[in-house]
Amino acid sequence: MAVLLAASLSACSSKNERAFVGGCVSMGASRENCSCAYKKVNATHKIDGIDFGEILGTEQHKKIQVAFAAAVIQCIKDNGL
């Protein structure tokens, strides 16, 4: 059942969301806070449709990274660890 739930949840998220949330979780934040941060950043930077291979190292990429880090901190403050 857990595998089915995980598969259905991952089917609803974009490739970028899975990458951002997975990377965030691997750094020690909770999945809840990482998902929260992704939603905040996607709302302002529209990152679902970005090909990060094309913008890697650009100013746009740096702004998204900074925004994501700030969003994780805000989500932790709002939700707890």
N, C-alpha and C positions, 0 to 999 in steps of 0.2 A: 504494500500500500504506500509506503514512504517513497519508493521508487516512482510509482505512478504519480504521486503528488509532485515530486521534484521535476519529473518530465513535463507535467502540465504547466507548472510555474515557469520553467525555462522556455517553453513554447510561446509564452506571452511576452517575453522580454526580447529586446533587440540584441544584436551581436554586440553593439557598443555597451549596452546596459550590462550584459553578462560580463564583459571584459572589465568595466569599471568596478562593478560590485565585487567581482571575484578578486581583483587586485586589492581593493580596499579591505576586504575580509582577510586576505592573506597578510595584510599589514597589522591585523589585530582588532579592527573595529567589528562591531556586530553587523550581521546581514541587514537588520532593521535600519541601523544608522547609515549604512552604505547605500541602501535603496532610497532612503530619505534624501541623502545628499545627491544621488543621481537625479532624482525627480526635480530637486531645486535647481540644479545646474542645467538640466535639459529644458526647463521652463524659460530660462534666460538665454541660453547659448544654442538651443536646438541641436544638441549633439547626437541625437538618434540618426540623423541623416549625413553625418560627417564621415568621410573616409580618413581616418587618422594616419594612414600611411602617406597621404598626400600633404598633410599639414604638420607632420612631425618636425619639431624644432622651430616652428614659426612662432611669431608673436601670438597668434590665435591659440595655438596649442598651449603656450605658457599661461595665457589668461584662463583657459579652461582648467588647467591643473591647479592654479591658485584658487579659482572659484570652487573647485571640488574640495580642496583641503579646507577652505573656510566653511563650506556647507557641511562637511563631516563634523567639524567642531560645533557648529550650530545645532545639528541634529543630536549630537551627544548631549549638549546642554538641554535641549528640549525633551529628549527621550530617556536620558540616562545611558549608562553603558549597556 
